[in-house]
Amino acid sequence: MGIYPQHVPLISRMVPGEMIVRKDGRDLFIAAGEARLREKLSSEELASVNASLARSLAHLRVKRRRRV
């Protein structure tokens, strides 16, 4: 999706992932959807987040190997 200057503001739900922001002819790559990580998490929530991250990284490694 592209948002152009001087257009109507947009509010949309986002999922965590990579976002490309083009500004002054340059591409800026940022991670989107991480605001929850700034909140204080209980040890149980932190363990759950770490386990989810480990699973996601494992899936990415497998998918990258299949491309070769």
Beta strands, then each sheet from edge to edge (+ up, - down):
strand 1: 17-23
strand 2: 26-32
sheet 1: 1+ 2-
end
